Amino acid sequence: MAMQDLSTSLGMHFGRILVVGDVMLDRYWFGGTARISPEAPVPVVSVDRDDLRPGGAANVAVNAASLGARVTLLGVVGRDEQAKLLEDLAAGQGVVADFVVSDACPTITKLRIVSRNQQLIRLDFESSPLASEEEDRAELMSRYRQALVTADVVILSDYGKGTLSLAAEFIEAARHAGKPVLVDPKGSDYSRYAGATMITPNLAEFETVVGRCADENDLVRRGAALRSKLGLGALLVTRSEHGMTLLQADRAPVHLPAQAREVFDVTGAGDTVIATVGAALAAGKDIVSACMLGNLAAGIVVGKFGTAAVTSAELDRALNAADGCAAAVLGEQELLRQVSRAKAGGKRIVFTNGCFDILHVGHLRYLEAAKRLGDVLVVAVNDDDSVARLKGPPRPVNRCEDRMHLLAGIKCVDWVVKFSEDTPERLIRRILPHVLVKGGDYAVEDIVGYDTVQSHGGKVVSLDFYEGYSTTRVIEHASFLHDSQQAQANSFLRQ
């Protein structure tokens, strides 16, 4: 199926999704390490930032909501501050949290201490299995049946903490209501997931149940047997760098290659997959298309740190990239996140800017030379109003969106962003590139952003334009040809 066929599901509301499972609060403490403790051979972390994120089933819910779905999240929490923090986080990301408050256990919290992008230790706060009290189980089922009425798709997110001890009952109720139910499974006993529309184990989880798979053919054979035994509509095995394999009854296996360009953190990738598949199904996509979208989303989220969500804009760009279109056009905030990640990975950032109104070979050679000065080339483009102020009417000839798209299609260009001011000085202050490049006969001290880049240890370079190439020359030549043709036409009419 062509990738463009999938894009019709983006930029719209995906429908209503009910997420049920083990909700958690993920907490990150970030800080620097400059010494070893005198009390024990461990690093001392000076904590300077506390980051809270929804985890477990809550991460599934916010991933679905970030794609446009209307999400209700059902889970069990303790009577504590962490529950309120988690509810506020979910609400802030568009999720309606419907939590059963239990006196038998605290809200599951995972605290990770991170320094220099390296996780040093994780501390888990949890106790007895969730929903172990009969009263909590009854309340959970009651709320589930109420929420099921308006749901288009149900997602069960099992982290083995006890909330989905009622999985069989949840699946039976969903099937009776005619609602698709997807399960991210846990443990070695999958019998409680019998009758689900689809389950989405990773390869390690899958092999725990069916045994070691010698090769892809063996995986397909064992998977087909498991799917049939459990009466599943489909089985999706996520296989890390080997992509995903989708198995359905009476259909050939579908193998989806991995889409990740750079793996930074695999935390929560399974949550993103099932959330995206569920959102796509709720939007009316078929199961193969939904899994293709899930595969693309997984390739995006593993490039982010910790539990994170994928937006519909990011998924749209991934679709464009998979279809051979430009995918490097970014908004300013997303560009800053990408630059920060690239710097953390040791990449050298090169920045240049201009109108780029009519692209010609001089531009191409200039950009190629700029890219050779570092690892990542960022091109900032004047928006239409600023071009008109700088160049006068009738410029620009091409709209900003078209200019950016053309630039993004050039091999040496990594990211393209627009700015509305006459100069990119504000943007340069935010990006702080390692190399600032400008074309022409400028003295480097006269290039906008020189002081900023130099003061932060960067380098400013002036590159010569290639002789004989300029946008003005192209426009003048086109005007000359037009005038000549018009004169010939007038002469012909007078004869």
C-alpha positions as CSV (number, residue, x, y, z in Angstrom):
1,M,0.0,0.0,0.0
2,A,1.4,3.4,-0.9
3,M,2.3,5.7,1.9
4,Q,0.3,8.5,0.6
5,D,-2.8,6.4,1.1
6,L,-2.2,6.5,4.8
7,S,-1.9,10.2,5.2
8,T,-5.6,10.8,4.9
9,S,-5.9,9.8,8.6
10,L,-3.6,12.6,9.7
11,G,-4.7,16.1,10.7
12,M,-8.1,14.9,11.9
13,H,-9.7,13.6,15.0
14,F,-9.1,9.8,15.3
15,G,-12.3,9.0,17.3
16,R,-12.7,7.9,20.8
17,I,-10.3,5.5,22.5
18,L,-10.6,3.9,25.9
19,V,-7.3,3.0,27.5
20,V,-7.2,0.6,30.4
21,G,-4.2,-0.6,32.3
22,D,-1.4,-0.1,34.8
23,V,-0.9,3.7,35.1
24,M,2.3,5.1,36.4
25,L,4.1,8.3,37.1
26,D,7.5,8.6,35.5
27,R,9.8,11.0,37.3
28,Y,13.2,12.1,36.1
29,W,15.8,13.9,38.1
30,F,18.5,15.5,35.9
31,G,21.8,16.9,37.1
32,G,25.5,17.1,36.6
33,T,28.2,14.9,38.1
34,A,31.6,16.2,39.0
35,R,32.8,14.0,41.8
36,I,32.6,10.7,43.5
37,S,30.9,10.4,46.9
38,P,33.4,10.0,49.8
39,E,30.9,7.7,51.5
40,A,30.8,5.1,48.7
41,P,32.2,4.6,45.2
42,V,29.2,6.2,43.5
43,P,28.8,9.5,41.5
44,V,27.3,12.5,43.3
45,V,24.5,14.1,41.2
46,S,23.6,17.7,41.8
47,V,19.9,17.7,40.8
48,D,18.8,20.8,39.0
49,R,15.7,19.7,37.1
50,D,12.7,17.5,38.0
51,D,10.6,16.2,35.1
52,L,7.3,14.4,35.4
53,R,5.8,12.3,32.6
54,P,2.8,9.9,32.4
55,G,4.0,6.3,32.3
56,G,2.7,2.9,31.6
57,A,-0.9,2.9,30.3
58,A,-0.9,6.7,30.9
59,N,1.8,7.0,28.3
60,V,-0.3,5.0,25.8
61,A,-3.2,7.4,26.5
62,V,-1.2,10.6,25.9
63,N,0.3,9.1,22.7
64,A,-3.2,8.5,21.4
65,A,-4.3,12.0,22.4
66,S,-1.3,13.6,20.7
67,L,-2.5,12.2,17.4
68,G,-5.9,13.8,17.8
69,A,-7.9,11.0,19.5
70,R,-10.3,11.7,22.3
71,V,-9.0,9.5,25.1
72,T,-10.4,8.2,28.4
73,L,-7.9,6.6,30.7
74,L,-9.0,4.1,33.3
75,G,-6.7,2.7,35.9
76,V,-6.0,2.3,39.6
77,V,-4.0,4.8,41.7
78,G,-3.3,5.3,45.4
79,R,-4.7,8.0,47.7
80,D,-1.6,10.1,47.4
81,E,0.0,13.2,45.8
82,Q,1.4,11.2,42.9
83,A,-2.1,10.3,41.8
84,K,-3.0,14.0,41.6
85,L,0.2,14.8,39.7
86,L,-0.6,12.0,37.2
87,E,-4.1,13.2,36.7
88,D,-3.0,16.7,36.1
89,L,-0.4,15.6,33.6
90,A,-2.9,13.5,31.7
91,A,-5.5,16.3,31.7
92,G,-2.8,18.8,30.4
93,Q,-2.3,16.5,27.4
94,G,-6.0,16.2,26.6
95,V,-6.7,12.9,28.4
96,V,-9.7,12.3,30.6
97,A,-8.4,10.4,33.6
98,D,-11.0,8.2,35.3
99,F,-9.0,6.7,38.2
100,V,-10.1,4.2,40.8
101,V,-8.5,5.4,44.1
102,S,-7.4,2.5,46.2
103,D,-6.4,2.4,49.8
104,A,-4.5,-0.8,49.3
105,C,-1.6,0.5,47.3
106,P,0.3,3.6,46.3
107,T,0.4,5.1,42.8
108,I,3.2,3.4,41.0
109,T,6.1,5.8,40.6
110,K,9.4,5.2,38.8
111,L,12.2,7.7,39.6
112,R,15.1,7.8,37.2
113,I,18.3,9.8,38.0
114,V,20.0,11.0,34.9
115,S,23.3,12.8,34.3
116,R,24.8,13.7,30.9
117,N,22.0,11.8,29.2
118,Q,22.9,8.6,31.0
119,Q,20.5,6.9,33.4
120,L,22.4,6.1,36.6
121,I,19.7,4.4,38.6
122,R,15.9,3.8,38.7
123,L,13.9,3.6,41.9
124,D,10.5,2.0,41.8
125,F,7.8,2.8,44.3
126,E,5.0,0.2,44.3
127,S,3.5,-2.5,46.6
128,S,0.9,-5.2,46.3
129,P,-0.8,-5.9,42.9
130,L,-3.2,-3.2,41.8
131,A,-7.0,-4.0,41.9
132,S,-6.3,-6.8,44.4
133,E,-9.2,-5.7,46.5
134,E,-12.6,-7.0,45.4
135,E,-14.1,-3.6,45.9
136,D,-11.5,-2.0,43.6
137,R,-12.1,-4.7,41.0
138,A,-15.9,-4.2,41.0
139,E,-15.5,-0.4,40.7
140,L,-13.0,-0.9,37.8
141,M,-15.4,-3.1,35.9
142,S,-18.3,-0.8,36.5
143,R,-16.5,2.2,35.1
144,Y,-15.2,0.2,32.2
145,R,-18.7,-0.8,31.1
146,Q,-19.8,2.8,31.3
147,A,-16.9,4.1,29.3
148,L,-17.2,1.3,26.7
149,V,-20.5,2.7,25.5
150,T,-18.9,5.7,23.7
151,A,-15.5,4.2,22.8
152,D,-14.6,3.3,19.2
153,V,-11.5,1.2,20.2
154,V,-10.3,-0.3,23.5
155,I,-6.6,-0.6,24.3
156,L,-5.5,-2.7,27.2
157,S,-2.0,-1.8,28.4
158,D,-0.6,-4.6,30.7
159,Y,2.5,-4.0,32.7
160,G,1.9,-6.9,35.0
161,K,0.9,-4.8,38.0
162,G,-2.5,-6.2,38.5
163,T,-5.0,-3.8,36.8
164,L,-5.6,-6.2,34.0
165,S,-6.3,-9.3,36.1
166,L,-9.7,-8.7,34.6
167,A,-8.4,-8.8,31.0
168,A,-10.6,-11.7,30.0
169,E,-13.7,-9.9,31.2
170,F,-12.7,-6.6,29.5
171,I,-12.2,-8.4,26.2
172,E,-15.5,-10.3,26.4
173,A,-17.4,-7.1,27.2
174,A,-15.7,-5.2,24.3
175,R,-16.5,-8.1,21.8
176,H,-20.1,-8.2,23.0
177,A,-20.3,-4.4,22.3
178,G,-18.7,-4.9,18.9
179,K,-15.7,-2.8,19.8
180,P,-12.1,-3.7,18.6
181,V,-9.8,-4.4,21.6
182,L,-6.0,-4.2,21.3
183,V,-3.7,-5.6,24.0
184,D,-0.1,-4.9,24.8
185,P,0.6,-8.2,26.7
186,K,2.8,-9.1,29.7
187,G,3.9,-12.4,31.2
188,S,4.0,-15.9,29.8
189,D,0.2,-16.8,30.0
190,Y,-1.6,-15.2,27.1
191,S,-4.8,-17.2,27.6
192,R,-6.4,-14.3,29.3
193,Y,-6.1,-12.3,26.1
194,A,-8.1,-14.9,24.0
195,G,-10.5,-13.3,21.6
196,A,-8.7,-9.9,21.4
197,T,-8.7,-8.1,18.0
198,M,-4.9,-7.9,18.2
199,I,-2.1,-8.3,20.7
200,T,1.3,-6.5,20.2
201,P,4.1,-8.3,22.0
202,N,7.7,-7.5,21.4
203,L,10.0,-10.3,20.2
204,A,11.3,-11.1,23.7
205,E,7.8,-11.3,25.1
206,F,6.6,-13.4,22.2
207,E,9.5,-15.9,22.5
208,T,8.8,-16.2,26.2
209,V,5.4,-17.7,25.2
210,V,6.2,-19.7,22.0
211,G,9.9,-20.5,22.5
212,R,13.0,-19.3,20.6
213,C,12.5,-18.6,16.9
214,A,15.3,-19.8,14.7
215,D,14.5,-17.4,11.8
216,E,11.7,-15.4,10.3
217,N,9.9,-18.4,8.9
218,D,9.9,-20.0,12.3
219,L,8.5,-16.8,13.8
220,V,5.7,-16.8,11.3
221,R,4.9,-20.5,11.9
222,R,4.8,-20.1,15.8
223,G,2.9,-16.9,15.6
224,A,0.2,-18.3,13.3
225,A,-0.2,-21.2,15.8
226,L,-0.5,-18.8,18.7
227,R,-3.0,-16.5,16.9
228,S,-5.1,-19.5,16.0
229,K,-5.0,-21.0,19.5
230,L,-6.1,-17.7,21.1
231,G,-8.7,-16.8,18.5
232,L,-7.0,-13.5,17.8
233,G,-7.9,-11.3,14.9
234,A,-4.3,-10.5,14.4
235,L,-0.9,-10.7,16.0
236,L,1.7,-7.9,15.7
237,V,5.2,-8.8,16.8
238,T,7.5,-5.8,17.2
239,R,11.1,-6.8,16.5
240,S,13.3,-3.7,17.3
241,E,15.8,-3.1,14.5
242,H,14.1,-5.8,12.4
243,G,10.8,-3.9,12.3
244,M,7.5,-5.6,12.8
245,T,5.6,-8.7,11.6
246,L,1.8,-8.7,11.3
247,L,0.0,-12.1,11.1
248,Q,-3.7,-12.4,10.2
249,A,-5.9,-15.4,9.4
250,D,-5.8,-16.5,5.7
251,R,-3.5,-13.7,4.7
252,A,0.2,-13.6,3.9
253,P,2.5,-12.2,6.7
254,V,3.3,-8.5,6.4
255,H,6.9,-7.6,7.3
256,L,7.4,-3.9,8.0
257,P,11.1,-2.8,8.1
258,A,12.3,-0.6,10.9
259,Q,12.0,3.1,10.3
260,A,14.3,4.6,13.0
261,R,17.2,6.6,11.7
262,E,18.8,7.0,15.1
263,V,17.9,5.1,18.3
264,F,18.3,7.3,21.4
265,D,15.9,5.6,23.9
266,V,13.5,2.7,23.4
267,T,11.6,3.5,26.5
268,G,7.8,3.5,25.8
269,A,8.2,2.5,22.1
270,G,5.6,-0.3,22.6
271,D,3.2,2.2,24.1
272,T,3.6,4.4,21.0
273,V,3.0,1.5,18.6
274,I,-0.3,0.3,20.2
275,A,-1.5,3.9,20.7
276,T,-0.9,4.8,17.0
277,V,-2.5,1.5,15.8
278,G,-5.5,2.1,18.0
279,A,-5.9,5.7,16.9
280,A,-5.7,4.8,13.2
281,L,-8.3,2.0,13.6
282,A,-10.6,4.5,15.4
283,A,-10.2,6.8,12.4
284,G,-11.4,4.0,10.1
285,K,-8.1,2.7,8.7
286,D,-7.6,-1.0,8.0
287,I,-5.4,-3.0,10.2
288,V,-2.4,-3.1,7.8
289,S,-2.4,0.6,7.3
290,A,-2.8,1.1,11.0
291,C,0.3,-1.1,11.7
292,M,2.3,0.8,9.0
293,L,1.5,4.0,10.9
294,G,2.5,2.4,14.2
295,N,5.8,1.3,12.7
296,L,6.5,4.9,11.5
297,A,5.6,6.3,14.9
298,A,8.0,3.8,16.6
299,G,10.8,5.0,14.4
300,I,10.1,8.6,15.6
301,V,9.7,7.9,19.4
302,V,13.0,5.9,19.8
303,G,14.8,9.1,18.8
304,K,13.4,10.9,21.9
305,F,14.5,10.6,25.6
306,G,12.4,8.7,28.0
307,T,8.6,8.2,27.8
308,A,7.4,10.5,25.0
309,A,4.6,11.0,22.5
310,V,4.5,11.4,18.8
311,T,2.5,14.2,17.3
312,S,0.4,14.0,14.1
313,A,2.8,16.6,12.5
314,E,5.8,14.3,13.2
315,L,3.9,11.4,11.8
316,D,2.9,13.4,8.7
317,R,6.5,14.3,8.1
318,A,7.6,10.6,8.5
319,L,4.9,9.7,5.9
320,N,6.2,12.3,3.5
321,A,9.8,11.0,4.0
322,A,8.8,7.4,3.4
323,D,7.0,8.6,0.2
324,G,10.1,10.3,-1.0
325,C,9.0,13.9,-0.2
326,A,10.8,16.5,1.8
327,A,10.5,15.9,5.6
328,A,13.0,18.4,6.9
329,V,10.7,21.4,7.3
330,L,10.4,22.2,11.0
331,G,8.7,24.7,13.3
332,E,11.0,26.7,15.5
333,Q,10.3,24.8,18.7
334,E,10.8,21.4,17.1
335,L,14.0,22.6,15.4
336,L,15.4,23.6,18.8
337,R,14.6,20.1,20.2
338,Q,16.3,18.5,17.2
339,V,19.3,20.7,17.5
340,S,19.6,20.0,21.2
341,R,19.5,16.2,20.5
342,A,22.1,16.6,17.8
343,K,24.4,18.5,20.0
344,A,24.0,15.9,22.8
345,G,25.1,13.3,20.2
346,G,28.3,15.3,19.4
347,K,27.0,16.7,16.0
348,R,28.5,19.9,14.7
349,I,25.6,22.4,13.7
350,V,26.0,24.6,10.7
351,F,23.6,27.5,10.2
352,T,22.9,29.7,7.2
353,N,20.0,31.9,6.1
354,G,18.6,33.7,3.1
355,C,15.5,34.3,0.9
356,F,16.3,31.5,-1.6
357,D,13.5,32.9,-3.8
358,I,14.5,31.2,-7.0
359,L,16.9,28.3,-6.5
360,H,19.7,27.9,-8.9
361,V,23.0,26.0,-9.1
362,G,24.8,28.7,-7.3
363,H,22.6,28.1,-4.3
364,L,23.3,24.4,-4.5
365,R,27.0,24.7,-4.6
366,Y,26.9,27.2,-1.7
367,L,24.8,24.9,0.5
368,E,27.1,21.9,-0.3
369,A,30.1,24.0,0.8
370,A,28.3,25.0,4.0
371,K,27.4,21.4,4.8
372,R,31.1,20.4,4.5
373,L,31.8,22.6,7.5
374,G,29.9,20.4,9.9
375,D,27.5,17.5,10.4
376,V,24.1,19.1,10.3
377,L,23.0,22.0,8.0
378,V,20.2,24.2,9.2
379,V,18.8,26.7,6.6
380,A,16.7,29.6,7.9
381,V,14.4,31.2,5.3
382,N,12.9,34.7,5.3
383,D,9.1,34.5,5.3
384,D,7.1,36.3,2.5
385,D,6.6,39.6,4.4
386,S,10.3,39.9,5.3
387,V,11.4,39.2,1.6
388,A,9.0,41.9,0.4
389,R,10.5,44.3,2.9
390,L,14.1,43.5,1.9
391,K,13.7,43.0,-1.9
392,G,10.6,45.2,-2.6
393,P,7.6,44.2,-4.8
394,P,7.0,41.9,-6.6
395,R,9.2,39.7,-4.5
396,P,9.1,37.0,-3.4
397,V,8.4,35.1,-6.7
398,N,7.8,31.9,-4.8
399,R,5.8,31.4,-1.5
400,C,7.7,30.7,1.6
401,E,6.2,27.1,1.9
402,D,7.3,26.3,-1.6
403,R,10.8,27.7,-1.0
404,M,11.2,25.7,2.2
405,H,10.0,22.5,0.5
406,L,12.5,22.8,-2.3
407,L,15.3,23.4,0.1
408,A,14.3,20.4,2.2
409,G,14.6,18.3,-0.9
410,I,18.3,19.1,-1.4
411,K,20.4,16.3,-0.1
412,C,22.9,18.3,1.9
413,V,20.2,20.2,3.8
414,D,19.0,18.6,7.0
415,W,16.5,21.1,8.5
416,V,14.7,24.1,7.2
417,V,12.9,26.7,9.3
418,K,11.4,30.1,8.6
419,F,11.8,33.4,10.4
420,S,9.8,36.6,10.2
421,E,12.3,39.3,11.2
422,D,14.6,41.0,8.7
423,T,17.6,39.2,10.2
424,P,17.9,35.8,11.9
425,E,19.7,37.2,14.9
426,R,17.1,36.1,17.4
427,L,17.0,32.6,15.9
428,I,20.8,32.4,16.0
429,R,20.8,33.2,19.7
430,R,18.4,30.3,20.3
431,I,20.2,27.8,18.2
432,L,23.8,28.8,19.0
433,P,25.3,26.9,16.0
434,H,28.9,25.7,16.0
435,V,29.4,27.3,12.5
436,L,27.6,30.4,11.1
437,V,27.8,30.7,7.4
438,K,26.9,33.6,5.0
439,G,27.5,33.9,1.3
440,G,29.0,37.0,-0.4
441,D,31.8,39.4,0.2
442,Y,31.0,40.1,3.8
443,A,33.7,40.6,6.4
444,V,33.0,37.9,9.0
445,E,32.7,40.7,11.7
446,D,29.8,42.2,9.7
447,I,27.7,39.0,9.5
448,V,24.6,39.1,11.6
449,G,25.1,36.8,14.6
450,Y,28.9,37.1,14.6
451,D,29.2,38.3,18.3
452,T,26.7,35.7,19.5
453,V,28.4,32.7,17.8
454,Q,32.0,33.9,18.6
455,S,31.1,34.4,22.3
456,H,29.9,30.9,22.6
457,G,33.1,29.4,21.0
458,G,31.6,29.0,17.5
459,K,33.1,29.9,14.1
460,V,31.8,32.4,11.5
461,V,32.6,31.8,7.9
462,S,32.0,33.9,4.7
463,L,31.7,31.8,1.6
464,D,32.1,33.4,-1.9
465,F,29.1,33.2,-4.2
466,Y,29.7,31.4,-7.4
467,E,30.3,33.8,-10.3
468,G,27.5,34.2,-12.8
469,Y,24.7,32.9,-10.5
470,S,22.1,35.1,-8.7
471,T,18.4,35.3,-8.3
472,T,18.4,38.8,-9.7
473,R,20.2,37.6,-12.8
474,V,17.7,34.8,-13.3
475,I,14.8,37.3,-13.0
476,E,16.4,39.8,-15.3
477,H,17.0,37.1,-17.9
478,A,13.4,35.9,-17.7
479,S,12.2,39.5,-18.0
480,F,14.4,40.0,-21.1
481,L,13.1,36.8,-22.7
482,H,9.5,37.9,-21.9
483,D,10.0,41.4,-23.4
484,S,11.7,39.9,-26.5
485,Q,8.8,37.5,-27.0
486,Q,6.3,40.3,-26.5
487,A,8.1,42.5,-29.0
488,Q,8.1,39.7,-31.6
489,A,4.4,39.1,-31.0
490,N,3.6,42.8,-31.4
491,S,5.6,42.9,-34.6
492,F,3.8,39.9,-36.0
493,L,0.4,41.5,-35.3
494,R,1.3,44.7,-37.0
495,Q,2.2,42.9,-40.3
